[in-house]
Amino acid sequence: MRKIMIIGGVAGGASVAARLRRLNEQDEITIIERGPHVSFANCGLPYYIGDEIQDRDKLLIQTPELMNDRMNINVRTNTEATQINPDNKTVLLKTQNGVEEASYDVLILSMGARAIEVPIEGAKQSHVFTLRNIPDMDKIKSYINEHNVKTASVVGGGFIGLEMAENLHALGIDVTLFELGEQVMPSMDKDMTKLLETHMVQRGVHLKLKSSIKEINEHNVIAENGDVIQSDMVIMAIGVIPESAIAQEAGIETGAKGAIKTNDAFETSIKDIYAIGDVAEITHKISQQDVHIPLAWIANREGRLLADHLNGKVIEKIKPIGTAIAKVFDLTAASTGLNERTLKMQGLDYHIIHVSGQSNATYYPGAEPMTIKALFSPEGKIYGAQIVGRKGVDKRIDLIASAMTFNQDIRSLAQIEIAYAPPFSSAKDPVNMVGYIAQNVLDDEMKMVQYDEIENFNQLIDVREPIEYDMGTIGSAKNIPLGTLRDRLDELDINEPVAIFCQVGQRGYNAARILQNNGFDVVNLDGGYKHYKAMHETVNRPEVKAIEQTQIEERTKKEQPMKKDDRRIIEASGLQCPGPILKVKENMDEMKDGEQLEIHVTDFGFCTDIEAWAKNTGNTMISNEMKDGKVVAVVQKGADLPINVMNDREGHQLVETKNGATMVVFSGDLDKALASFIIATGAASYGKEVTMFFTFWGLNVIKKPGVTVAKEGLGKMFNKMMPKHAGQLPISKMNMGGLGARMIRHVMNKKKVDSLETMIEKAQSMGIKMVACTMSMDIMAVTKEELIDGVEYGGVATYLGDTEQSNLNLFI
């Protein structure tokens, strides 16, 4: 009989214990668990917080009593292993009754991982949480219910961060997500996570990329860039590191991120001590590098294999490829293998292809779009894949991961036999399409160009239909629809390389073949215009605008929105672009001014497409929202009024007015300049297009420090009498020879209020338009060289033109 001690339960520890007992009735098996629960579904914790999972008990997979009664396993919860003595084969245990020592013959380390802690001021307050276990979950749930939480900040854009953002949002909480990197979901590439980020913003999340936290106080989170975000609670989800401290103290060798190194039998550098799960290092199948991959599947699988080994079975240690999946609001994001960043870091040559497909046959109701990115070597080895979509993403990532696990070439994806019927797939499944396109690339039938390279081509051809071209194109691309290309070859220069693109790539491939067969040197845009646009567009978070009731009444007097029963309703779910837009145009052509059309589309990209179409064709957007996993847009034919009726997500009628803000900055006083920029940046943060018109003494506010310009006559006198830059501005009252201004700056610094110079920089970074009055510059003898970079120049007509689009106009 062996005494087998397992430190840590949950996935790895509970799995190895259960398998050990099934294989051997004689061993004495003990699990030491620091928390109150030995085996629970930690991946389900965010969904209980968001009320998606209603029954808390369903998260408890095994209780100590069940494991004892059914498997004769001694489970000691609320017991912490604090020290390992390998020489004596003992472990020091801290219990609720004191400290004791326990011996072992075999020791298995399955302590998992812990949340990364960063030294942020205020991070230890009672409204700041991490989420790793059931007690953490209970604290968060209780705090939300007891404190009527309205706003929350989530720090970290990985799996836990995104899941918490979604589930807090589901409770009606206004969520801001901070991510230090340039993208969410670091296991994927930015060109794929951009789809997630756009969707999150459209769903109402405030997304702060490349942003870190400096301080947390009772009601706010303060970012490093000075942004102050109201937050009733904060979730820290920065990531995890192995819980390996006691192993390191015992002299056990560790590697990546402090994960415990093991051999092919999971044994550590010390005999009879083994490690599995999130605490252990593992070799990645594709890169062959030792890495830390904290995934539940790996922990469970390793637990089973280790139990087999300890009972004399021959095992082969798994080399995972890191297959993972997550729900992000209405989308699903999945990845397997290596991403493009890792391939670049390792100096590997690779090809990229993007495939746009559908979850099932497009003619069968409910088809949902998905985008697949595949990475493979010049020889065809699959390096990795990423998928973003809604339905069927799990099935496709599993197919590709299986091919990788069993060392299949990417060409084999064309041959994979997939169960086909219209409700489930299409005759050419998206995974098959990956194989077909990869074959074309490897066989030199098609050369691809990426979204960040295509603008380098002088001969750029858009082969989409004119209606698509009118909604937006790339640079100065010429529109030659695919159906007319053969008849218009004489419009192209055969001596100049040609870059072709369509919406998603398929028509581009057909066009490329036509041109190649006619002697042209041609490349096709990978992923098409849809992918290019996704990488270049900025999507604003929908805001509910406060409007005077009189404006609503005035608008509704002129034109009452039609009742839903009177609208023409189009179901375009499953249609690929340009299908939905063509449906809109066909119906609009038959409608009269003032009539409304409601269209339902499963392609989330339609959310921005329809707004661009309405703007370009002179029609009116009534509403444009996500509902039950679809884009539901209402468009009214004609647009002759400046105010636009919209609906918020609760269906309340709103009115969108002109959304600009303009101000004349006449004063050169420090306090008035501060007021100007506080109002300007505040207006910009509400989504307003802000113009600041600096005239007369206000020109001193935007002068550049350290610039000397030779002047004569009155200009020289003005130069001596006026401040040289913003740092020398006086205050309007009690200036006292500059002492008052210095006192104000001292108090501002003490209260951590941005200086005027910092406010000016922020205003420029927010896109606020600063215009210097050229007439005033002439009178005051101020030259362009003296003003800060980024300032525009104009007269009163320029300013008045901007006021036409403004509903806020100030003179300071």
C-alpha positions in Angstrom: 0.0 0.0 0.0 1.3 3.4 -1.0 0.5 6.7 0.7 -0.3 9.1 -2.2 -0.8 12.7 -1.2 -2.3 15.2 -3.8 -1.9 18.9 -3.1 -4.7 20.7 -4.8 -8.1 19.5 -6.1 -10.3 21.0 -8.9 -9.4 19.7 -12.4 -6.0 18.0 -12.1 -6.0 16.9 -8.5 -9.6 15.5 -8.5 -9.0 13.7 -11.9 -5.8 12.0 -10.8 -7.4 10.9 -7.5 -10.4 9.4 -9.1 -8.4 7.5 -11.7 -5.9 6.3 -9.1 -8.8 4.8 -7.1 -10.4 3.1 -10.1 -7.1 1.4 -10.9 -6.1 0.5 -7.3 -8.1 -0.2 -4.2 -5.1 -0.6 -1.9 -3.5 2.9 -2.1 -4.2 5.4 0.6 -5.2 8.6 -1.3 -5.4 12.0 0.3 -6.3 15.3 -1.3 -5.1 18.5 0.5 -7.2 21.4 -0.6 -6.7 25.0 0.7 -10.2 26.1 -0.1 -13.6 24.8 1.0 -14.4 23.0 -2.3 -12.4 20.1 -3.7 -13.8 20.0 -7.2 -15.8 22.7 -8.9 -16.4 24.1 -12.4 -14.2 27.2 -12.3 -14.9 28.0 -15.9 -18.6 28.5 -15.0 -18.0 31.1 -12.3 -18.5 34.2 -14.5 -21.8 32.8 -15.8 -23.2 32.3 -12.3 -22.3 35.9 -11.5 -24.2 37.0 -14.7 -27.3 34.9 -13.8 -26.7 32.7 -17.0 -26.2 29.8 -14.6 -29.0 29.9 -11.9 -28.1 26.9 -9.7 -24.9 27.4 -7.7 -24.9 23.8 -6.6 -24.4 22.7 -10.3 -20.9 24.3 -10.1 -19.9 21.8 -7.4 -18.7 18.7 -9.4 -17.7 16.6 -6.4 -18.0 17.2 -2.7 -15.6 15.8 0.0 -18.3 13.5 1.3 -19.1 12.0 -2.2 -15.4 11.4 -2.9 -15.0 9.7 0.5 -18.2 7.6 0.3 -17.9 6.5 -3.3 -14.1 6.4 -3.9 -12.6 6.0 -0.4 -10.5 9.2 -1.0 -9.7 11.3 2.1 -10.4 14.9 1.2 -9.1 17.5 3.6 -10.5 20.9 2.7 -9.5 24.2 4.3 -6.1 22.7 4.7 -3.0 24.4 3.3 0.3 22.8 2.4 3.0 25.3 3.6 6.2 23.3 3.2 7.6 20.2 1.5 10.5 18.2 3.0 11.6 15.8 0.2 14.3 14.2 2.4 11.8 13.0 5.0 9.0 12.8 2.5 6.7 14.9 4.7 4.5 18.0 4.1 3.7 20.6 6.7 0.0 21.3 6.8 -1.8 24.4 8.2 -5.3 23.5 9.4 -8.0 25.3 11.2 -6.8 23.6 14.4 -3.1 24.4 14.0 -0.1 22.9 12.2 0.7 19.3 11.6 3.1 17.1 9.6 1.9 14.4 7.2 4.0 11.8 5.3 3.8 10.5 1.8 5.3 7.8 -0.5 4.1 9.7 -3.7 3.5 13.4 -3.8 1.4 15.0 -6.6 1.5 18.8 -7.0 -1.7 20.2 -8.5 -1.9 23.6 -6.9 -3.1 25.3 -10.1 -2.4 29.0 -10.8 -3.1 32.2 -9.0 -4.2 35.6 -10.2 -1.4 38.0 -11.0 -1.2 40.9 -8.6 0.1 44.3 -9.7 1.1 47.2 -7.3 -1.8 49.5 -8.0 -2.7 52.0 -5.4 -6.1 51.1 -3.9 -6.1 47.5 -5.2 -6.7 46.1 -1.8 -10.0 47.8 -1.2 -13.3 45.9 -0.5 -14.8 46.7 -3.9 -11.8 45.3 -5.8 -12.0 41.5 -6.7 -10.3 38.7 -8.4 -12.1 35.5 -9.6 -10.4 32.1 -9.1 -12.8 30.0 -7.0 -16.3 29.7 -5.4 -15.6 32.1 -2.5 -14.4 34.8 -4.9 -17.5 34.3 -6.9 -19.8 34.5 -3.9 -18.1 37.7 -2.7 -18.6 39.4 -6.2 -22.2 38.2 -6.4 -23.0 39.5 -2.9 -21.3 42.8 -3.5 -23.3 43.4 -6.6 -26.6 42.6 -4.9 -25.9 44.5 -1.7 -24.4 47.7 -3.2 -26.7 48.3 -6.2 -23.7 48.3 -8.5 -24.2 50.5 -11.6 -20.7 50.8 -13.0 -17.7 48.4 -13.1 -14.2 48.3 -14.5 -12.6 45.1 -15.6 -8.8 45.1 -15.8 -7.5 42.6 -18.3 -8.7 41.4 -21.7 -8.1 37.7 -21.5 -10.6 34.9 -21.1 -11.7 35.8 -17.6 -11.8 39.6 -18.3 -14.0 39.2 -21.4 -16.3 36.7 -19.7 -16.7 39.0 -16.7 -17.3 42.1 -18.9 -20.1 40.2 -20.7 -21.7 38.9 -17.5 -21.6 42.2 -15.7 -23.1 43.9 -18.8 -25.9 41.2 -18.7 -26.8 42.5 -15.3 -27.3 46.0 -16.6 -24.0 47.3 -15.3 -22.1 49.9 -17.4 -18.7 48.2 -18.0 -15.3 49.6 -18.9 -12.6 47.1 -19.9 -8.9 48.1 -19.6 -6.3 46.1 -21.5 -2.6 47.0 -21.4 -1.9 45.5 -24.8 -3.1 46.6 -28.1 -5.8 43.9 -28.3 -8.0 41.7 -26.3 -7.6 37.9 -26.3 -3.8 37.6 -26.5 -3.9 34.0 -27.8 -5.3 35.4 -31.1 -4.0 37.9 -33.6 -5.1 41.5 -33.8 -6.8 41.2 -37.2 -9.2 38.6 -35.6 -9.6 40.2 -32.2 -10.6 43.5 -34.0 -13.9 41.7 -34.8 -14.4 41.0 -31.1 -13.5 44.5 -30.1 -15.9 46.1 -32.6 -18.7 43.8 -31.4 -18.0 44.6 -27.8 -18.1 48.3 -28.4 -21.3 47.9 -30.4 -22.8 46.1 -27.5 -22.0 49.1 -25.2 -18.7 48.2 -23.5 -16.2 51.0 -23.0 -13.0 49.5 -24.4 -9.7 51.0 -23.3 -6.8 49.4 -25.2 -3.2 50.2 -24.5 -4.4 51.5 -21.2 -3.2 50.7 -17.7 -4.5 51.6 -14.2 -2.6 54.0 -11.9 -5.0 54.2 -9.0 -8.3 52.9 -7.6 -10.3 54.9 -5.2 -13.8 54.5 -3.6 -15.8 55.6 -6.7 -13.3 55.8 -9.6 -10.5 54.1 -11.5 -7.7 56.5 -12.6 -5.8 55.4 -15.7 -2.2 56.2 -16.4 -3.2 58.6 -19.1 -5.3 60.6 -16.6 -8.7 59.3 -17.6 -11.1 59.0 -14.6 -13.7 56.3 -14.9 -16.6 55.9 -12.5 -16.5 52.4 -11.0 -18.6 51.0 -8.2 -16.6 47.8 -8.4 -13.3 46.6 -10.1 -12.5 43.1 -11.3 -8.8 42.4 -11.7 -8.3 39.8 -14.4 -4.7 40.5 -15.6 -3.8 36.8 -15.9 -2.5 33.9 -13.9 0.9 32.5 -12.9 1.6 29.0 -11.5 1.1 28.5 -7.7 4.5 27.0 -7.3 6.1 28.8 -4.4 6.3 25.8 -2.0 7.8 23.7 -4.8 10.5 26.2 -5.5 11.2 26.5 -1.7 11.7 22.7 -1.7 14.3 22.9 -4.4 12.1 21.7 -7.3 13.2 23.0 -10.7 10.8 25.5 -12.4 10.8 27.0 -15.9 8.3 29.2 -17.9 6.6 31.7 -15.6 7.6 29.6 -12.6 5.8 26.5 -13.8 7.3 23.2 -12.5 9.5 21.3 -14.9 8.6 17.6 -15.4 9.9 14.6 -17.4 7.9 12.4 -19.7 6.3 10.7 -16.7 5.3 14.0 -15.0 8.0 13.5 -12.4 9.7 16.7 -11.1 13.5 17.1 -10.5 12.9 15.4 -7.1 12.1 11.7 -7.1 8.6 10.6 -6.2 7.2 14.2 -6.6 5.0 14.8 -9.6 3.3 17.8 -11.0 0.3 18.2 -13.3 -2.2 20.9 -14.5 -1.8 24.7 -14.3 1.2 24.5 -12.0 3.3 22.5 -14.4 5.2 23.3 -17.6 4.4 21.5 -20.8 5.9 21.1 -24.3 3.9 22.7 -27.1 3.5 20.3 -30.0 3.9 22.9 -32.8 6.7 25.1 -31.4 8.4 22.3 -29.4 9.1 24.9 -26.7 8.4 24.5 -23.0 5.4 26.7 -22.1 2.7 27.3 -19.5 -0.8 26.7 -20.8 -3.5 26.9 -18.0 -6.4 25.0 -19.6 -8.7 22.6 -17.8 -8.6 20.0 -20.6 -4.8 19.7 -20.2 -5.1 19.3 -16.4 -7.8 16.6 -16.7 -5.9 14.7 -19.3 -2.6 14.8 -17.4 -4.3 13.6 -14.2 -5.5 10.5 -16.0 -2.1 9.8 -17.6 -0.2 10.2 -14.4 -2.6 7.8 -12.6 -2.0 5.3 -15.4 1.8 5.7 -15.1 1.7 5.2 -11.3 -0.1 1.9 -11.9 2.3 0.5 -14.4 0.7 1.5 -17.7 2.8 2.8 -20.5 1.9 6.4 -21.3 2.8 9.0 -23.9 2.9 12.5 -22.3 0.6 14.8 -24.2 2.0 17.8 -26.2 -0.9 20.2 -26.4 -1.5 22.8 -29.1 -3.5 25.2 -26.9 -7.0 24.8 -28.4 -9.3 27.3 -26.7 -12.7 28.9 -27.1 -14.7 31.7 -25.5 -18.1 33.3 -25.8 -17.9 37.0 -26.3 -21.4 38.4 -26.2 -23.1 37.2 -29.4 -19.8 36.0 -30.9 -17.6 32.9 -30.4 -13.8 33.2 -30.6 -11.6 30.1 -30.9 -8.0 29.4 -31.5 -5.5 26.5 -31.8 -1.8 26.3 -32.3 0.5 29.3 -32.8 -0.6 32.8 -33.7 1.1 35.1 -36.1 3.0 37.0 -33.5 4.6 33.9 -32.2 5.6 32.8 -35.7 7.3 36.1 -36.3 9.1 35.9 -32.9 10.4 32.4 -33.8 11.5 33.6 -37.3 9.4 31.0 -39.1 8.2 31.5 -42.8 4.5 31.1 -43.1 1.4 31.8 -45.3 -1.8 33.4 -44.1 -5.3 32.9 -45.5 -8.6 34.3 -44.3 -11.8 32.5 -45.2 -15.3 33.8 -44.8 -17.9 31.1 -44.5 -21.3 30.2 -43.1 -22.3 27.9 -40.3 -24.7 26.1 -42.6 -26.1 26.3 -46.2 -27.1 29.9 -46.9 -30.4 28.9 -48.3 -31.4 27.2 -45.1 -32.7 29.6 -42.3 -30.3 30.6 -39.6 -26.9 30.6 -41.4 -24.4 32.6 -39.5 -21.1 34.1 -40.9 -17.7 33.1 -39.6 -14.1 34.2 -40.4 -11.3 31.7 -40.3 -7.6 32.6 -40.2 -5.2 29.8 -41.0 -1.4 29.9 -40.7 0.8 27.3 -42.4 4.3 26.7 -43.5 5.5 26.8 -47.2 5.5 23.0 -47.1 1.9 22.9 -45.8 2.4 22.2 -42.1 -0.5 23.7 -40.1 0.9 26.2 -37.6 -2.4 27.4 -36.2 -5.9 28.7 -36.8 -8.3 31.2 -35.4 -12.1 31.6 -35.9 -14.6 34.3 -35.0 -18.3 33.7 -35.7 -21.4 32.7 -33.9 -22.7 29.2 -34.7 -20.5 26.3 -35.6 -17.2 27.8 -34.5 -16.5 25.0 -32.1 -17.0 22.3 -34.7 -14.6 24.0 -37.1 -11.8 24.7 -34.7 -12.0 21.1 -33.4 -11.7 19.8 -36.9 -8.5 21.8 -37.6 -7.1 21.0 -34.1 -7.7 17.3 -34.7 -5.8 17.5 -38.0 -2.9 19.3 -36.3 -2.9 16.7 -33.4 -2.5 13.9 -35.9 0.1 15.7 -38.0 -2.0 16.3 -41.1 -1.0 18.7 -43.8 -3.2 21.7 -44.5 -4.1 20.2 -47.9 -5.9 17.4 -46.0 -8.5 19.9 -44.8 -9.9 19.8 -48.4 -10.4 16.1 -48.0 -12.0 15.9 -44.5 -15.4 14.3 -44.8 -17.8 16.4 -42.9 -21.4 15.5 -42.1 -23.5 17.5 -44.5 -27.1 18.6 -44.5 -28.4 22.1 -45.1 -29.2 22.8 -41.4 -25.7 21.8 -40.3 -23.2 22.6 -43.0 -22.7 23.3 -46.7 -21.4 21.1 -49.4 -18.2 23.0 -49.3 -17.7 23.5 -45.6 -15.6 26.5 -44.4 -12.9 24.0 -43.3 -12.9 22.4 -46.7 -12.5 25.9 -48.2 -9.5 26.5 -46.0 -7.9 23.4 -47.6 -8.9 24.5 -51.1 -7.5 28.0 -50.8 -4.3 26.7 -49.1 -3.8 24.3 -52.1 -4.1 27.3 -54.5 -1.5 29.2 -52.5 0.9 26.3 -52.2 0.6 25.4 -55.8 1.2 29.1 -56.9 -2.2 29.3 -58.4 -2.9 32.5 -56.4 -0.7 35.1 -54.7 -2.2 36.8 -51.7 -1.7 40.3 -50.3 -2.6 41.4 -46.8 -4.7 44.3 -45.7 -1.7 46.4 -44.6 0.1 45.9 -47.9 -2.5 46.5 -50.6 -2.3 50.3 -50.7 1.3 50.0 -52.0 -0.1 48.9 -55.4 -0.6 51.6 -58.1 -3.1 49.4 -60.1 -5.9 48.6 -57.7 -9.1 47.0 -58.9 -12.3 46.6 -57.0 -14.3 43.8 -58.7 -17.4 44.2 -56.6 -20.8 45.5 -57.8 -21.2 49.3 -58.1 -23.6 49.4 -55.0 -20.8 47.9 -52.9 -18.2 50.2 -54.4 -20.3 53.2 -53.5 -20.4 52.1 -49.8 -16.6 52.4 -49.6 -13.5 51.2 -51.3 -9.7 51.2 -50.9 -7.9 54.3 -51.8 -8.3 55.2 -55.5 -9.3 51.7 -56.6 -11.0 51.4 -60.0 -14.4 49.6 -60.0 -14.5 46.9 -62.7 -17.2 44.4 -61.6 -16.2 40.7 -62.1 -18.9 40.2 -64.7 -17.4 42.9 -67.0 -13.7 42.2 -66.4 -13.1 40.1 -69.5 -14.5 42.9 -71.7 -12.4 45.6 -70.0 -8.9 44.1 -69.9 -7.7 46.9 -72.2 -8.2 49.4 -69.3 -5.4 47.7 -67.4 -1.6 48.1 -67.8 -0.2 44.6 -68.3 3.3 45.8 -67.4 2.1 47.0 -63.9 1.3 44.5 -61.1 -2.5 44.4 -60.3 -4.0 44.1 -56.9 -7.6 42.7 -57.0 -10.1 42.7 -54.2 -13.8 41.8 -53.7 -15.9 41.6 -50.5 -14.5 38.4 -48.9 -12.0 37.0 -51.5 -13.9 34.5 -53.7 -14.8 36.9 -56.6 -11.2 38.3 -56.2 -9.9 34.8 -56.8 -12.0 34.3 -59.9 -10.8 37.8 -61.2 -7.2 36.9 -60.4 -7.5 33.7 -62.5 -8.9 35.7 -65.4 -6.0 38.1 -65.3 -3.3 35.5 -64.7 -4.6 33.5 -67.7 -4.3 36.7 -69.8 -0.7 37.4 -68.7 -1.1 39.8 -65.8 1.0 39.8 -62.6 -1.8 39.8 -60.0 -2.4 39.4 -56.3 -5.7 39.0 -54.4 -6.5 40.7 -51.2 -6.7 38.1 -48.4 -10.0 38.3 -46.7 -11.3 40.9 -49.1 -12.6 44.4 -48.4 -14.6 43.1 -45.4 -11.4 42.2 -43.6 -9.6 45.4 -44.8 -12.5 47.6 -43.5 -12.7 45.8 -40.2 -9.0 46.6 -39.6 -9.4 50.3 -40.5 -12.8 51.4 -39.1 -13.4 52.9 -35.7 -16.7 51.9 -34.1 -18.2 54.2 -31.5 -20.0 52.9 -28.5 -23.7 53.7 -28.8 -24.7 56.5 -26.4 -28.2 57.6 -25.3 -28.3 61.3 -26.0 -30.2 63.7 -23.7 -32.5 65.9 -25.8 -34.8 68.7 -24.9 -38.4 67.6 -25.0 -39.3 70.5 -27.2 -37.0 69.2 -29.9 -38.8 65.8 -29.7 -42.1 67.5 -30.0 -41.0 69.6 -32.9 -39.7 66.6 -34.8 -42.7 64.4 -34.2 -45.0 67.2 -35.3 -43.2 67.2 -38.7 -43.1 63.4 -39.1 -44.4 60.6 -36.9 -42.4 57.4 -37.2 -44.3 54.7 -38.7 -45.7 51.9 -36.5 -43.9 48.6 -36.8 -47.0 47.1 -38.4 -46.7 49.6 -41.3 -43.1 48.8 -42.0 -41.8 46.6 -44.8 -39.9 43.8 -43.0 -37.1 41.9 -44.8 -35.5 38.7 -43.4 -32.0 38.6 -44.8 -30.4 36.2 -42.2 -27.8 34.0 -43.7 -27.2 36.1 -46.8 -23.6 37.0 -47.6 -22.6 40.5 -48.5 -23.7 42.2 -50.7 -27.0 40.3 -50.4 -28.5 42.2 -47.5 -27.6 45.6 -49.0 -29.0 44.5 -52.4 -32.2 43.6 -50.6 -32.4 47.0 -49.1 -31.9 48.8 -52.4 -34.4 46.6 -54.3 -37.1 47.4 -51.7 -36.2 51.0 -51.3 -36.5 51.5 -55.1 -40.2 50.4 -54.7 -41.0 52.5 -51.7 -42.2 56.1 -51.3 -40.5 58.8 -49.3 -41.2 58.5 -45.6 -41.9 54.8 -45.7 -39.7 52.5 -43.6 -38.0 49.2 -44.1 -36.8 46.9 -41.3 -34.2 44.3 -42.1 -32.8 41.4 -40.1 -29.2 40.3 -40.8 -27.0 37.8 -39.1 -23.7 39.3 -40.4 -22.7 41.8 -37.7 -20.7 43.8 -40.2 -24.0 44.9 -41.7 -24.3 47.2 -38.6 -21.8 49.6 -40.1 -22.6 48.8 -43.8 -26.2 50.0 -43.5 -25.2 53.3 -41.9 -22.7 54.0 -44.6 -25.3 53.1 -47.3 -28.0 55.3 -45.8 -25.6 58.2 -45.5 -24.3 57.8 -49.1 -27.8 57.4 -50.6 -29.6 60.2 -48.8 -31.8 57.9 -46.7 -32.5 58.1 -42.9 -31.4 55.6 -40.2 -34.3 55.2 -37.8 -32.6 52.5 -35.6 -29.7 50.1 -35.8 -29.2 47.6 -33.0 -28.2 44.1 -32.0 -31.1 42.0 -31.0 -31.2 38.3 -30.3 -27.9 37.7 -32.2 -28.9 39.7 -35.3 -28.5 43.2 -36.6 -32.0 44.8 -36.8 -31.9 48.0 -38.8 -34.8 50.3 -39.7 -34.2 52.7 -42.6 -36.6 55.4 -43.8 -36.6 56.5 -47.4 -35.5 60.1 -47.8 -33.6 62.4 -45.5 -34.7 66.0 -45.6 -34.7 66.8 -41.8 -31.7 67.6 -39.6 -33.0 65.6 -36.6 -33.0 61.8 -36.7 -35.4 59.7 -34.7 -33.6 56.7 -33.1 -34.4 54.1 -30.5 -32.2 53.0 -27.6 -31.9 49.4 -26.6 -34.9 49.6 -24.4 -37.0 50.9 -27.2 -37.4 54.4 -25.9 -37.7 57.0 -28.6 -34.7 59.3 -28.9 -33.8 62.2 -31.1 -30.3 62.8 -32.5 -29.6 66.4 -33.2 -26.5 68.1 -34.7 -23.7 66.8 -32.6 -21.0 69.4 -32.8 -19.6 71.8 -30.2 -17.9 75.1 -31.0 -16.3 77.8 -28.9 -14.5 81.0 -29.4 -11.5 81.3 -27.1 -11.0 85.1 -26.9 -9.3 85.3 -23.5 -5.7 84.7 -22.8 -6.2 84.2 -19.0 -5.1 80.9 -17.5 -8.4 80.2 -15.6 -10.5 80.9 -18.7 -8.2 78.7 -20.9 -8.6 75.9 -18.3 -12.4 76.2 -18.5 -12.2 76.1 -22.3 -10.3 72.9 -22.4 -12.3 71.2 -19.6 -15.5 71.9 -21.5 -13.9 70.9 -24.9 -12.5 67.6 -23.7 -15.7 66.8 -21.8 -17.8 67.5 -25.0 -15.4 65.3 -27.0 -15.7 62.5 -24.5 -19.5 62.6 -25.2 -18.8 62.0 -28.8 -19.2 65.6 -30.0 -17.1 67.0 -32.9 -15.4 69.9 -31.1 -13.9 73.1 -32.7 -12.0 75.7 -30.7 -11.5 79.0 -32.5 -8.6 81.0 -31.0 -8.7 84.7 -31.6 -6.9 87.8 -30.3 -5.6 87.1 -26.7 -6.6 83.5 -27.0 -3.7 82.9 -29.5 -1.3 83.0 -26.5 -2.9 79.8 -25.2 -1.7 77.8 -28.2 1.8 79.3 -28.5 4.8 76.9 -28.7 7.4 77.2 -25.9 11.0 78.0 -26.9 10.3 79.7 -30.2 11.9 83.0 -31.1 10.8 85.0 -34.2 12.4 88.3 -35.2 9.7 91.0 -35.4 9.7 94.8 -36.0 7.6 97.8 -35.0 4.3 97.1 -33.2 4.8 93.4 -33.7 8.0 93.6 -31.6 6.1 95.6 -28.9 3.2 93.1 -28.8 5.8 90.2 -28.6 7.3 91.8 -25.4 4.0 92.4 -23.7 2.3 89.1 -24.4 2.9 85.6 -22.8 5.3 83.5 -24.8 3.4 80.3 -24.2 0.6 78.7 -22.1 3.0 78.3 -19.1 3.1 82.2 -18.8 -0.6 82.9 -18.9 -1.9 85.2 -16.0 -5.2 84.6 -14.2 -8.1 87.0 -14.6 -8.4 87.9 -10.9 -5.7 88.3 -8.2 -2.8 87.6 -10.6 -0.4 89.6 -8.4 2.4 89.8 -10.9 2.1 86.1 -11.8 2.1 84.8 -8.2 -1.7 84.0 -8.4 -1.1 81.9 -11.5 1.7 80.0 -9.8 -0.5 79.4 -6.8 -3.3 78.0 -9.0 -0.8 75.7 -10.7 0.5 74.5 -7.4 -3.0 73.7 -6.1 -3.9 71.9 -9.4 -0.7 69.8 -9.1 -1.5 68.9 -5.4 -5.0 67.9 -6.3 -3.8 65.9 -9.3 -5.6 68.1 -11.8 -4.0 68.1 -15.2 -2.0 71.2 -16.2 -3.2 73.4 -19.1 -0.3 72.0 -21.2 -1.5 68.4 -20.5 -5.1 69.4 -21.3 -4.0 70.8 -24.6 -2.1 67.6 -25.5 -5.2 65.5 -24.5 -7.5 67.7 -26.6 -5.3 67.1 -29.6 -5.2 63.3 -29.0 -9.0 63.3 -28.8 -9.2 64.9 -32.2 -10.4 68.3 -31.1 -10.0 70.8 -33.9 -8.0 73.9 -33.0 -8.3 76.8 -35.4 -6.2 80.0 -35.2 -7.8 83.1 -36.5 -5.6 84.4 -39.3 -6.9 87.9 -39.1 -6.0 88.1 -35.4 -2.6 86.6 -36.1 -2.0 89.5 -38.6 -3.1 92.1 -36.1 -1.2 90.6 -33.1 1.9 89.8 -35.3 1.7 86.1 -34.4 3.3 83.8 -36.9 2.6 80.1 -37.7 6.1 79.2 -36.4 5.0 80.4 -32.9 2.0 78.1 -32.6 1.9 74.5 -31.5 1.9 71.7 -34.1 -1.5 70.5 -35.3 -3.3 73.8 -35.2 -5.3 74.7 -38.3 -5.7 78.2 -39.7 -8.8 79.9 -40.9 -11.1 82.9 -40.6 -14.6 83.5 -39.3 -16.2 81.7 -42.3 -14.4 78.5 -41.2 -15.7 78.8 -37.7 -19.2 79.7 -38.8 -19.2 76.6 -41.1 -18.6 74.4 -38.1 -21.3 76.1 -36.0 -23.8 75.0 -38.6 -23.2 71.4 -37.3 -23.1 72.4 -33.7 -25.8 72.4 -30.9 -23.4 74.0 -28.4 -21.6 77.3 -29.1 -19.6 79.2 -26.4 -17.7 82.5 -26.3 -14.9 82.5 -23.6 
